[in-house]
């Protein structure tokens, strides 16, 4: 499935919110006090990657970056190279790629990191979605960030979906990206206005992070998934899309649809609290089995449908 450009944080030329975090990073860098290893922690879609990207724009493309409005002009050789992962002073490694890393991959990455940079400038190595790393990948990450290097800085992005090894956390300065409700809604409203999105979801009741909100809202519009639709119908459609595209965003959207559905049932007094908790757990457990063991999706849909009808 083809997604619009705004699905990729590298195409976000405007930084909405997180201005204080940006200024904190810039101040440390200008004073030559930026730690060698930083970990950006927060909910997925809270703006961690966009914050990092704008910080890098301000360093490597300062002539095209407006420090007053936190925007990039979008017209530079650097930006094109960065978006295509060919700018040698920035190395981007996704969790999906690195989560089951092999020995030869680590050796190749170490050699790449130890190479001299252009004009002896600083190099930034970004490890995204480190919560996806398995134990071997995390141990490999530790060995890499502990390599002595003068020009290398490591940025780790942690979406906090599961606990992280203390041995990793203890070697980083953690920057927590936490949005209060006013900040969350303000950023969502600015994104919706800037991207000219038609609202399908309610920003306030959805409780989604800004990044997830605009993505889920777009998918709901494109796929004709509305909160008022039959729950099993939405569930079945998203399972089929995941099966076809193998894109985790459809599973994440299912989790949201489940939470949203049962929240409304509770509000309308149609489900008891105990039943809601038990039924949600049943759906989530079977959804995880579907992903891990590739169980038949029709069996899963039938099981969920029967569970809902029984309740």
C-alpha positions as CSV (number, residue, x, y, z in Angstrom):
1,X,0.0,0.0,0.0
2,X,1.3,3.4,-0.9
3,X,1.3,6.0,1.8
4,X,1.4,9.8,1.6
5,X,4.7,11.6,2.3
6,X,3.8,12.7,5.8
7,X,3.9,9.0,7.0
8,X,7.7,9.3,6.9
9,X,9.2,11.7,9.5
10,X,12.0,12.6,7.1
11,X,9.5,14.5,5.0
12,X,8.3,16.6,8.0
13,X,9.7,20.0,7.2
14,X,7.8,21.7,10.0
15,X,8.4,21.0,13.7
16,X,5.1,21.4,15.6
17,X,5.7,21.4,19.3
18,X,8.8,20.1,21.1
19,X,10.5,23.5,20.6
20,X,12.1,23.4,24.1
21,X,13.5,20.0,23.4
22,X,15.0,21.3,20.2
23,X,16.5,24.3,21.9
24,X,18.0,22.1,24.6
25,X,19.7,19.9,22.0
26,X,21.0,22.8,20.0
27,X,22.4,24.5,23.2
28,X,24.3,21.3,24.2
29,X,25.7,20.9,20.7
30,X,26.8,24.5,20.4
31,X,28.5,24.3,23.8
32,X,30.2,21.1,22.7
33,X,28.4,19.3,25.6
34,X,26.2,17.0,23.6
35,X,26.5,13.4,25.1
36,X,27.8,10.7,22.8
37,X,24.7,8.6,23.4
38,X,21.2,10.0,23.7
39,X,18.0,8.0,24.1
40,X,14.7,9.6,23.1
41,X,11.9,7.9,24.9
42,X,8.1,8.4,24.5
43,X,5.0,7.0,22.9
44,X,5.1,6.2,19.2
45,X,4.0,9.2,17.2
46,X,5.0,11.7,19.9
47,X,7.6,13.4,17.6
48,X,10.9,11.9,18.6
49,X,12.2,11.1,15.1
50,X,10.9,14.5,13.8
51,X,12.7,16.3,16.6
52,X,16.0,14.5,15.7
53,X,15.6,15.2,12.0
54,X,15.1,18.9,12.6
55,X,18.1,19.0,14.9
56,X,20.1,17.5,12.1
57,X,18.7,19.9,9.5
58,X,19.9,22.8,11.7
59,X,23.4,21.3,11.7
60,X,24.0,20.1,8.2
61,X,21.6,22.4,6.3
62,X,21.7,25.5,8.5
63,X,21.4,27.9,5.4
64,X,18.0,26.4,4.6
65,X,16.7,26.1,8.1
66,X,14.7,28.7,9.9
67,X,15.6,28.7,13.6
68,X,12.8,31.1,14.5
69,X,9.9,29.1,13.0
70,X,11.6,25.6,13.1
71,X,11.1,24.9,9.4
72,X,13.2,23.6,6.5
73,X,12.9,25.2,3.1
74,X,12.9,21.6,1.6
75,X,15.1,22.7,-1.3
76,X,18.6,21.4,-0.7
77,X,21.0,18.7,-1.9
78,X,21.4,17.7,1.8
79,X,17.7,17.1,2.3
80,X,17.4,14.9,-0.8
81,X,20.5,12.9,0.3
82,X,19.1,12.6,3.8
83,X,15.7,11.4,2.6
84,X,17.3,8.8,0.4
85,X,19.7,7.6,3.2
86,X,22.8,8.5,1.2
87,X,24.2,11.4,3.3
88,X,27.3,9.8,4.8
89,X,27.3,11.8,8.0
90,X,24.0,10.3,9.1
91,X,23.4,6.6,9.4
92,X,19.8,5.4,10.0
93,X,19.1,1.9,11.3
94,X,15.5,0.7,11.8
95,X,14.4,-1.7,14.4
96,X,12.8,-3.9,11.9
97,X,16.2,-4.4,10.2
98,X,18.4,-4.7,13.3
99,X,16.1,-6.7,15.6
100,X,17.6,-10.0,14.4
101,X,21.0,-8.8,13.4
102,X,23.7,-11.2,12.2
103,X,27.4,-11.1,13.1
104,X,28.5,-10.1,9.7
105,X,26.0,-7.2,9.8
106,X,27.5,-5.9,13.0
107,X,31.0,-6.2,11.6
108,X,30.0,-4.2,8.5
109,X,28.3,-1.5,10.6
110,X,31.3,-1.1,12.9
111,X,33.6,-0.7,9.9
112,X,31.2,1.9,8.4
113,X,31.0,3.8,11.7
114,X,34.8,3.9,12.1
115,X,35.3,5.4,8.6
116,X,36.3,9.0,8.4
117,X,33.5,11.5,7.8
118,X,33.3,14.2,5.2
119,X,35.5,17.1,6.2
120,X,36.0,15.4,9.5
121,X,32.5,16.5,10.6
122,X,30.4,14.8,13.2
123,X,28.5,11.7,12.3
124,X,25.1,10.8,13.8
125,X,24.0,7.2,14.0
126,X,20.2,6.7,14.6
127,X,18.9,3.4,15.9
128,X,15.1,3.6,15.6
129,X,12.5,1.4,17.4
130,X,15.1,-0.2,19.7
131,X,12.2,-1.8,21.7
132,X,12.1,-4.3,18.7
133,X,15.7,-5.5,19.2
134,X,16.2,-9.0,20.6
135,X,18.8,-9.7,23.2
136,X,21.6,-10.4,20.6
137,X,20.8,-7.1,18.9
138,X,20.8,-5.2,22.2
139,X,24.2,-6.7,23.1
140,X,25.5,-5.8,19.6
141,X,24.2,-2.2,20.1
142,X,26.1,-2.0,23.4
143,X,29.3,-3.0,21.8
144,X,28.8,-0.5,19.0
145,X,28.0,2.5,21.3
146,X,31.0,1.6,23.6
147,X,33.5,1.9,20.7
148,X,35.7,4.9,21.3
149,X,35.1,7.5,18.7
150,X,35.7,11.3,18.5
151,X,33.1,12.3,15.9
152,X,30.3,9.8,16.4
153,X,27.0,10.5,18.2
154,X,24.4,7.8,18.8
155,X,20.7,8.6,19.0
156,X,18.4,5.8,20.2
157,X,14.7,6.0,19.7
158,X,12.6,4.0,22.2
159,X,8.8,3.8,21.8
160,X,8.5,2.3,25.3
161,X,6.2,-0.5,24.2
162,X,8.2,-2.8,26.5
163,X,10.9,-2.5,29.2
164,X,14.5,-1.9,28.0
165,X,17.6,-3.5,29.4
166,X,19.2,-1.4,32.2
167,X,22.6,-2.0,30.7
168,X,21.4,0.0,27.7
169,X,19.6,2.7,29.6
170,X,22.6,3.2,32.0
171,X,24.8,4.1,29.0
172,X,22.6,6.9,27.7
173,X,21.3,10.3,28.6
174,X,17.5,9.8,28.3
175,X,15.3,12.6,26.9
176,X,11.7,11.8,27.7
177,X,9.2,13.2,25.2
178,X,6.0,13.6,27.2
179,X,3.1,15.6,25.8
180,X,0.4,16.9,28.2
181,X,-3.2,16.9,26.9
182,X,-3.1,20.5,25.7
183,X,0.2,20.0,23.9
184,X,-1.1,16.8,22.3
185,X,-4.3,18.5,21.0
186,X,-2.4,21.6,19.9
187,X,0.0,19.6,17.7
188,X,-2.8,17.4,16.3
189,X,-4.8,20.5,15.3
190,X,-1.8,22.1,13.7
191,X,-1.0,18.9,11.7
192,X,-4.6,18.5,10.6
193,X,-4.7,22.1,9.4
194,X,-1.3,21.9,7.7
195,X,-2.0,18.6,6.0
196,X,-5.6,19.6,5.2
197,X,-7.0,16.3,6.6
198,X,-10.7,15.5,6.8
199,X,-11.4,14.5,10.4
200,X,-12.7,10.9,10.8
201,X,-11.5,10.4,14.3
202,X,-12.1,12.7,17.3
203,X,-8.8,14.1,18.4
204,X,-9.9,14.5,22.0
205,X,-11.5,11.1,22.7
206,X,-9.0,9.1,20.6
207,X,-6.1,9.8,23.1
208,X,-3.7,9.0,20.2
209,X,-0.3,10.6,19.9
210,X,-0.1,13.3,17.1
211,X,1.8,11.0,14.7
212,X,-0.5,8.1,15.2
213,X,-3.6,10.3,15.0
214,X,-2.8,11.7,11.5
215,X,-1.8,8.2,10.2
216,X,-4.8,6.4,11.7
217,X,-7.2,9.2,10.6
218,X,-5.8,9.0,7.0
219,X,-6.2,5.2,6.9
220,X,-9.7,5.3,8.3
221,X,-10.7,7.8,5.6
222,X,-9.0,5.8,2.8
223,X,-10.3,2.4,3.9
224,X,-13.8,3.6,4.9
225,X,-13.2,2.5,8.5
226,X,-15.5,4.5,10.7
227,X,-16.1,4.0,14.4
228,X,-19.8,3.5,13.7
229,X,-19.1,0.6,11.4
230,X,-19.6,-3.0,12.6
231,X,-16.6,-3.9,14.8
232,X,-16.0,-7.4,13.2
233,X,-16.2,-5.8,9.7
234,X,-13.4,-3.4,10.6
235,X,-11.4,-6.1,12.3
236,X,-11.7,-8.4,9.3
237,X,-10.7,-5.7,6.8
238,X,-7.6,-4.7,8.8
239,X,-6.5,-8.4,9.2
240,X,-6.7,-8.9,5.5
241,X,-4.6,-5.8,4.9
242,X,-2.0,-6.9,7.3
243,X,-1.9,-10.4,5.7
244,X,-1.4,-8.8,2.3
245,X,1.0,-6.0,3.2
246,X,2.8,-7.3,6.3
247,X,2.7,-3.8,7.7
248,X,2.5,-3.5,11.5
249,X,0.5,-0.3,11.2
250,X,-2.6,-2.3,10.4
251,X,-2.2,-4.3,13.6
252,X,-1.6,-1.1,15.6
253,X,-4.8,0.3,14.1
254,X,-6.7,-2.9,15.2
255,X,-5.5,-2.3,18.8
256,X,-6.8,1.2,18.6
257,X,-10.1,0.1,17.1
258,X,-10.5,-2.4,19.9
259,X,-9.8,0.2,22.6
260,X,-12.1,2.7,21.0
261,X,-14.9,0.2,20.5
262,X,-14.9,-1.0,24.1
263,X,-14.5,2.5,25.5
264,X,-17.8,3.4,23.8
265,X,-19.5,0.3,25.0
266,X,-18.5,1.1,28.5
267,X,-19.7,4.7,28.1
268,X,-23.1,3.5,26.8
269,X,-23.4,1.0,29.7
270,X,-23.6,-2.0,27.3
271,X,-20.7,-4.0,28.9
272,X,-19.7,-4.6,32.4
273,X,-16.1,-3.7,33.4
274,X,-15.2,-7.3,34.1
275,X,-16.5,-8.4,30.7
276,X,-14.7,-5.6,28.9
277,X,-11.4,-6.5,30.4
278,X,-11.8,-10.2,29.7
279,X,-13.0,-9.8,26.1
280,X,-10.3,-7.3,25.2
281,X,-7.7,-9.7,26.6
282,X,-9.2,-12.5,24.6
283,X,-8.9,-10.4,21.4
284,X,-5.4,-9.2,22.1
285,X,-4.1,-12.6,23.0
286,X,-5.5,-14.2,19.9
287,X,-4.2,-11.3,17.8
288,X,-0.7,-11.9,19.1
289,X,-1.0,-15.6,18.3
290,X,-2.1,-14.7,14.8
291,X,1.1,-12.7,14.3
292,X,3.4,-15.1,16.0
293,X,2.1,-18.4,14.7
294,X,0.4,-17.3,11.5
295,X,-2.9,-18.9,12.5
296,X,-5.8,-18.9,10.1
297,X,-7.3,-15.4,10.0
298,X,-10.8,-16.7,9.4
299,X,-10.5,-18.8,12.5
300,X,-9.5,-15.7,14.4
301,X,-12.4,-13.6,13.0
302,X,-14.9,-16.3,13.8
303,X,-13.5,-16.7,17.4
304,X,-13.8,-12.9,18.0
305,X,-17.2,-12.8,16.5
306,X,-18.5,-15.7,18.7
307,X,-16.9,-14.1,21.8
308,X,-18.7,-10.8,21.1
309,X,-22.0,-12.5,20.4
310,X,-21.7,-14.6,23.6
311,X,-20.9,-11.6,25.7
